[in-house]
Amino acid sequence: MKNKTTLYHFILDSSGSMASDRENTVALFNRQVATVRSLAAEYPQQEFLAGLTIFNDTAQHLLQETPANKLLDLKHEVYIPDGLTALYDAIGESTKRIQDKFGSQINEGEMSVVVIILTDGHENASKRYDAATIAKIIKELEASDNWTFTILGADFDITKVSADLNFRANASLNYSKAQFRNMAADMEDSLRHYADQKSSGTVPKDFFHKK
C-alpha cells in the first residue's frame, strides 16, 4: 500500500457569530478526533494525522499534523468565538504549511490530504490571500488527486462561496446549526468511508459520504 498516510486538516470558523454554538462546535471536533483515534486502531496498515486551524480575524494553527495516538481534545477555553472572518487566510496558510512540510510525500503519492472547513459567514477580514488566489490553490492541489477539499455552511448558504473558490459541486454542504449532531455523524461516516476506500487501494476524489 503506497498511499498509506492521510492527514485530516480541520478549519473551524471562530468568528463572533459562532458564539452561540461554541459547545456544539467543540463537541463536533472532538467527536472527529475520537474517530481518527479509532481508525488508527482499525486500520493498522494506514497512518493517520490530524491538524486544526481556527480563524476569526486571524488564523490560529492549534494542531499541526499530529499523529492519531497523540491527539488531544479541543478545550472549551481555547475555542472562544469573537471577531471577524478571515476564511481565505485560514485556507491559504494551512495549505502552504502542509505543502512546506509534506510536499514531497504528497507529490509522490505516499500521502493524501483531506481539508474540511466549517463556516457560518462570508469572508471579511483576510489580509494575505484573496478569493482568486484561494480558488487557484484549490484547483491546482485537487488536480494532483491527493488533496480533497470540503466546505460546510452552518446556517449559511455556502453555494456561491464554494463555487467562487473552486470547490467541487458535491464538496459543499449546508446544515442548520440545529443539525450539528447530523453534521457530526455525517463527518464521522465520511472519515470511516475514506479510510475504507484507501484500504482497498483507492484514494477518493470526494471526502463527504452519507449512508
Secondary structure, DSSP 8 states (H G I E B T S, - for coil): ----EEEEEEEEE-SGGGGGGHHHHHHHHHHHHHHHHHHHHH-TTSEEEEEEEEESSSEEEEEEEEEGGG-----TTT----S---HHHHHHHHHHHHHHHHHHHHHTTSEEEEEEEEESS-----SS--HHHHHHHHHHHHTTTSEEEEEEEESS--HHHHHHTT--GGGEEEE-GGGHHHHHHHHHHHHHHHHHHHHTT---S------
